[in-house]
Amino acid sequence: MGIRMGSKDEFGVFPLVSFPGSGNTWTRMLLEKSTGIYTGSIYNDQPLFKAGMLGEITLPKDGETLFQKSHDIKDEQISNPRGILFLLRNPFEAVVAEWKRRLTKGHTSDVEENVFKGEEWQNKGSYFLKKWRTLAKEVIDVYLENKNVSLHVFFYENLKADALHEMEQILDFIAQEDYFHVSDRSTRMNCLKNTLEETEKFHRPKKKPSFEYFTKPMIEKGNQYINEVYDLLEQNNFPTFEKRSYLKQNTAS
């Protein structure tokens, strides 16, 4: 089914916020198929634009895209948002994905495991884990400080398990907030269901690491941040992730 660009000022600023490596680009593809409207970004990523994400080069405040990708809720391009979609992923998994992306400069990449050895990885990985926690806190703060801002929290792991259900939840949310109503929703959901079933046939099993990428201090800090974010979500009545599956056993040498 077709996807269109909005007319100028048709939509508001409604960022899709996530820590890098959390599946933002894939989520945008799902959202575009579900809504029929292009998503945007604060990054002007030319490879994504050339790959067909035509909203990538628009300005977030032009109102031509339904949602706008950002890894920074405080970026001026998405100030005064109408609402926020916040995508969370297990920080250990997200950090590994982001480190691979940075080394290969691509959104999906394979790298040799030796990149997870050495001081550079330990320093960057530790920094990324802390940033994951900081971003979650900043998103919740924006919500708490702005009573007119609506916030929908969802999780990468749930998206992988049942993308159709997660998209339905988002469509319910934006309809409830009177932001956008998908007129051909049933047809679009059926098309998305067929697409997901087809792509699943070509899904490659994830290759397990041959050693623990994270050191003991990194695991300790990462687990601390996971507990902090879980508590933050719970205290503010947002959905929570499966904590046991996020926490990492500290078996590193």
C-alpha positions as CSV (number, residue, x, y, z in Angstrom):
1,M,0.0,0.0,0.0
2,G,1.1,3.6,-0.6
3,I,2.9,5.9,1.8
4,R,2.5,9.6,1.5
5,M,4.3,12.7,2.7
6,G,2.1,15.1,4.8
7,S,1.4,18.6,3.6
8,K,3.3,21.4,5.3
9,D,2.1,21.8,9.0
10,E,-0.2,18.8,8.7
11,F,1.4,17.0,11.6
12,G,3.1,18.0,14.8
13,V,6.4,17.3,16.4
14,F,6.1,13.8,17.7
15,P,9.5,12.2,18.1
16,L,10.3,8.5,18.0
17,V,13.0,8.4,20.6
18,S,15.4,5.6,21.3
19,F,19.0,4.9,22.3
20,P,21.0,4.0,19.2
21,G,21.0,0.3,18.4
22,S,17.4,-0.1,19.6
23,G,15.7,-0.8,16.3
24,N,14.5,2.8,15.5
25,T,14.9,2.4,11.7
26,W,13.0,-0.9,11.6
27,T,10.3,0.6,13.8
28,R,10.0,3.5,11.4
29,M,9.4,1.1,8.5
30,L,6.7,-0.6,10.5
31,L,5.1,2.7,11.4
32,E,5.1,3.9,7.8
33,K,3.4,0.7,6.6
34,S,0.9,0.9,9.5
35,T,-0.1,4.6,9.1
36,G,0.6,5.3,5.4
37,I,2.6,8.4,6.4
38,Y,6.3,8.9,6.1
39,T,8.4,9.3,9.2
40,G,11.2,11.8,9.6
41,S,14.4,12.3,11.5
42,I,16.7,15.0,13.0
43,Y,19.7,13.4,11.2
44,N,19.3,13.8,7.5
45,D,20.7,10.4,6.9
46,Q,21.2,10.2,3.1
47,P,21.6,6.4,2.9
48,L,18.2,6.0,4.5
49,F,16.7,8.6,2.2
50,K,18.1,6.8,-0.8
51,A,16.7,3.5,0.5
52,G,13.2,4.9,0.3
53,M,12.6,6.7,3.6
54,L,11.6,9.9,1.9
55,G,10.8,11.8,5.1
56,E,14.4,11.6,6.2
57,I,15.4,14.9,4.7
58,T,12.5,16.9,5.9
59,L,12.6,19.2,8.9
60,P,10.9,17.9,12.0
61,K,8.9,21.1,12.5
62,D,7.7,21.3,8.9
63,G,4.8,19.0,9.8
64,E,5.3,16.7,6.8
65,T,6.1,13.6,8.8
66,L,4.0,11.7,11.4
67,F,7.0,10.8,13.7
68,Q,10.6,12.0,13.8
69,K,13.6,9.8,14.8
70,S,15.8,11.1,17.5
71,H,18.3,9.7,20.0
72,D,18.2,12.9,22.0
73,I,15.0,14.2,23.5
74,K,16.6,17.6,24.2
75,D,17.4,18.3,20.6
76,E,16.0,21.7,19.6
77,Q,14.6,20.3,16.4
78,I,12.0,18.4,18.4
79,S,11.4,20.9,21.2
80,N,7.8,21.4,22.4
81,P,6.6,18.0,21.1
82,R,3.0,17.0,20.7
83,G,3.8,13.6,22.1
84,I,6.6,11.0,22.3
85,L,7.1,7.4,21.3
86,F,9.8,6.0,23.4
87,L,11.4,2.7,22.3
88,L,13.5,0.8,24.8
89,R,15.8,-2.2,24.3
90,N,18.0,-4.2,26.6
91,P,21.0,-1.9,27.0
92,F,23.6,-4.6,26.7
93,E,22.1,-5.6,23.3
94,A,21.6,-2.0,22.1
95,V,25.2,-1.1,23.0
96,V,26.6,-4.1,21.1
97,A,24.5,-3.2,18.1
98,E,25.5,0.5,18.2
99,W,29.3,-0.3,18.6
100,K,29.1,-2.6,15.5
101,R,27.2,0.2,13.6
102,R,29.8,2.8,14.5
103,L,32.7,0.6,13.4
104,T,31.1,-0.3,10.0
105,K,29.1,2.9,9.5
106,G,26.0,0.9,8.6
107,H,22.6,0.2,10.1
108,T,23.0,-3.6,9.8
109,S,26.5,-5.0,9.9
110,D,28.7,-8.0,10.9
111,V,32.0,-7.4,12.5
112,E,34.8,-9.5,14.0
113,E,34.4,-10.2,17.7
114,N,37.9,-8.8,18.5
115,V,36.3,-5.3,18.4
116,F,34.9,-6.1,21.8
117,K,38.4,-6.5,23.3
118,G,40.5,-3.7,24.6
119,E,40.3,-0.3,26.4
120,E,38.5,1.6,23.6
121,W,35.5,-0.8,23.7
122,Q,35.4,-0.8,27.5
123,N,35.4,3.0,27.7
124,K,32.8,3.5,25.0
125,G,30.7,0.6,26.1
126,S,30.6,2.0,29.7
127,Y,29.7,5.4,28.3
128,F,26.9,4.0,26.1
129,L,25.4,2.1,29.1
130,K,25.3,5.3,31.1
131,K,23.7,7.2,28.2
132,W,21.0,4.6,27.9
133,R,20.0,5.3,31.5
134,T,20.3,9.1,31.0
135,L,18.1,9.1,28.0
136,A,15.3,7.2,29.8
137,K,15.5,9.7,32.7
138,E,15.4,12.7,30.3
139,V,12.4,11.3,28.4
140,I,10.4,10.8,31.6
141,D,11.4,14.2,32.8
142,V,10.1,15.9,29.6
143,Y,6.8,14.0,30.1
144,L,6.5,15.0,33.8
145,E,7.4,18.7,33.2
146,N,5.0,19.1,30.3
147,K,1.4,18.1,31.1
148,N,0.3,18.4,27.5
149,V,2.9,15.9,26.3
150,S,1.6,12.3,25.9
151,L,4.1,9.5,26.1
152,H,3.9,5.9,24.8
153,V,6.6,3.5,26.0
154,F,7.3,0.3,24.2
155,F,10.0,-2.3,24.0
156,Y,12.1,-3.7,21.2
157,E,11.8,-7.3,22.5
158,N,8.0,-7.1,22.4
159,L,8.2,-5.6,18.9
160,K,10.3,-8.6,17.8
161,A,7.9,-11.0,19.4
162,D,4.7,-9.5,18.0
163,A,5.2,-6.4,15.8
164,L,1.6,-6.4,14.7
165,H,0.3,-6.1,18.2
166,E,2.8,-3.3,19.1
167,M,1.7,-1.4,16.0
168,E,-1.9,-1.8,17.0
169,Q,-1.1,-0.4,20.4
170,I,0.6,2.7,18.9
171,L,-2.3,3.3,16.5
172,D,-4.7,3.1,19.5
173,F,-2.5,5.5,21.3
174,I,-2.3,8.2,18.6
175,A,-6.0,7.8,18.0
176,Q,-6.8,8.2,21.6
177,E,-4.6,11.3,21.7
178,D,-6.5,12.6,18.7
179,Y,-3.2,13.0,16.8
180,F,-3.9,10.8,13.8
181,H,-6.6,8.2,12.8
182,V,-5.7,5.6,10.2
183,S,-8.7,5.4,8.0
184,D,-7.7,2.2,6.2
185,R,-6.4,0.6,9.4
186,S,-7.8,-2.9,8.9
187,T,-6.4,-3.2,5.4
188,R,-3.0,-1.8,6.4
189,M,-2.8,-4.2,9.3
190,N,-3.5,-7.2,7.1
191,C,-0.8,-6.0,4.6
192,L,1.7,-5.6,7.4
193,K,0.8,-9.1,8.8
194,N,1.5,-10.6,5.3
195,T,4.8,-8.7,5.0
196,L,6.0,-9.8,8.5
197,E,5.1,-13.4,7.7
198,E,7.1,-13.2,4.4
199,T,10.2,-11.6,6.0
200,E,10.2,-14.1,8.8
201,K,11.0,-16.8,6.3
202,F,14.3,-15.2,5.6
203,H,15.2,-14.4,9.2
204,R,18.8,-15.4,10.1
205,P,19.3,-17.0,13.5
206,K,21.3,-14.6,15.8
207,K,24.9,-15.7,16.2
208,K,25.8,-16.0,19.9
209,P,29.0,-14.4,21.2
210,S,31.9,-16.7,21.7
211,F,33.0,-14.8,24.8
212,E,31.5,-12.2,27.2
213,Y,31.9,-8.8,25.6
214,F,31.3,-6.9,28.9
215,T,33.7,-6.8,31.8
216,K,32.6,-7.3,35.4
217,P,32.5,-3.5,36.1
218,M,30.5,-2.9,32.9
219,I,28.0,-5.5,33.8
220,E,27.6,-4.2,37.4
221,K,26.9,-0.7,36.1
222,G,24.7,-1.9,33.3
223,N,22.6,-3.9,35.8
224,Q,22.4,-0.9,38.1
225,Y,21.1,1.3,35.3
226,I,18.5,-1.4,34.3
227,N,17.2,-1.4,37.9
228,E,17.0,2.4,37.9
229,V,15.1,2.6,34.7
230,Y,12.8,-0.2,35.7
231,D,12.0,1.6,38.9
232,L,11.5,4.9,37.1
233,L,9.0,3.4,34.7
234,E,7.1,1.6,37.4
235,Q,6.9,4.7,39.7
236,N,5.4,6.7,36.8
237,N,2.9,4.0,35.8
238,F,4.4,3.1,32.5
239,P,4.8,-0.4,31.1
240,T,8.0,-2.2,32.3
241,F,10.3,-4.6,30.6
242,E,11.0,-8.1,31.8
243,K,13.8,-7.3,34.2
244,R,15.2,-10.8,34.5
245,S,15.8,-10.9,30.7
246,Y,17.5,-7.5,30.8
247,L,19.9,-8.2,33.7
248,K,23.1,-9.8,32.8
249,Q,24.8,-12.5,34.9
250,N,28.2,-11.3,35.9
251,T,30.3,-14.2,34.7
252,A,33.0,-12.1,33.0
253,S,36.6,-12.8,33.9
